[in-house]
């Protein structure tokens, strides 16, 4: 995730460098590790588990929207790979490796797919090798960098990705860590501007909405106790990240309702979660 102050990104070949452990603060809960706990992972500490339980007590649906966000990633990547023909993915704010990471989903369909992961959480860096497995035909890399360092990210990613060909830019649950005073829309626009026509943006974001007050309470708890701080935005503000792009149907909505699998949806709409997302195409 973002928020780390360390400069000088490293690529995957340096992922297990000395000193990573010194960057891991186990005295305070961290969002990447709590997310991992909610998804049933083991890469977290007691402080993260305790905070995760407290947040779940305030907002019982939190695990559902963690899972919905992950499932949204899989459906979006499958669509872009199988139906659109995208073969390059820039996944920023990767988080801790779990099942069906971007490269696994994409390369299952198109083994030649190339994926670059970007994150700067030290625990994610420690586990970067799990993200660097690849089919022989394709390629993966990992960059230790902050979302705000757009030029650095693009410069290093260009060693793996061909920016003259369409790229899927994936920003799941990461722009929430960029405050309004840091120009989050400008950051996303700079990334999109560097990509050619036919590229796609896949973005998800925690929302605030009058009928979901328990989410606001959970975010307030987190911002008082955890790191990095979260920024909620309305569904309309999340939609603004797609300005200038052709939004794919059904638009920006609860991640659980973005093209749900038929076997999961059945005859009824999946329950809404407070994580909204969408996919847009650059003209």
VENKA-V946032 format. One record per residue. N is the residue number from 0. NEAR is the number of other C-alpha atoms within 12 Angstrom. Layout:
n = <N/N>
near = <NEAR/NEAR>
This chain:
n = <0/1/2/3/4/5/6/7/8/9/10/11/12/13/14/15/16/17/18/19/20/21/22/23/24/25/26/27/28/29/30/31/32/33/34/35/36/37/38/39/40/41/42/43/44/45/46/47/48/49/50/51/52/53/54/55/56/57/58/59/60/61/62/63/64/65/66/67/68/69/70/71/72/73/74/75/76/77/78/79/80/81/82/83/84/85/86/87/88/89/90/91/92/93/94/95/96/97/98/99/100/101/102/103/104/105/106/107/108/109/110/111/112/113/114/115/116/117/118/119/120/121/122/123/124/125/126/127/128/129/130/131/132/133/134/135/136/137/138/139/140/141/142/143/144/145/146/147/148/149/150/151/152/153/154/155/156/157/158/159/160/161/162/163/164/165/166/167/168/169/170/171/172/173/174/175/176/177/178/179/180/181/182/183/184/185/186/187/188/189/190/191/192/193/194/195/196/197/198/199/200/201/202/203/204/205/206/207/208/209/210/211/212/213/214/215/216/217/218/219/220/221/222/223/224/225/226/227/228/229/230/231/232/233/234/235/236/237/238/239/240/241/242/243/244/245/246/247/248/249/250/251/252/253/254/255/256/257/258/259/260/261/262/263/264/265/266/267/268/269/270/271/272/273/274/275/276/277/278/279/280/281/282>
near = <43/36/30/28/19/20/15/17/33/31/32/33/20/22/31/22/21/12/15/23/17/14/20/25/23/22/17/26/34/41/43/43/39/39/38/31/34/35/29/21/21/21/30/32/26/19/24/32/29/24/33/39/25/24/34/28/18/23/27/22/26/34/27/26/35/38/27/39/40/38/34/42/44/36/32/43/46/32/28/37/34/21/15/23/24/36/43/44/51/49/43/43/41/47/46/40/36/31/21/22/35/53/44/33/33/39/33/24/25/31/25/25/39/42/47/46/51/49/46/43/41/40/37/41/43/33/31/37/25/29/37/33/28/28/22/15/15/27/32/41/42/46/47/46/41/35/44/35/30/26/19/23/38/34/22/28/39/25/20/28/33/27/29/14/21/32/43/49/51/44/46/42/43/42/42/40/34/30/22/17/11/17/18/28/26/23/27/36/23/21/36/37/27/29/31/22/23/27/36/45/47/49/46/48/43/40/38/30/24/13/13/23/17/24/32/27/23/32/36/22/25/32/24/17/24/29/32/31/26/34/30/34/32/27/28/21/27/38/32/25/38/34/24/20/26/23/26/25/17/19/28/36/37/38/43/36/33/40/32/30/22/14/11/17/15/10/10/13/19/23/20/26/37/43/44/43/52/45/41/36/31/28/19>
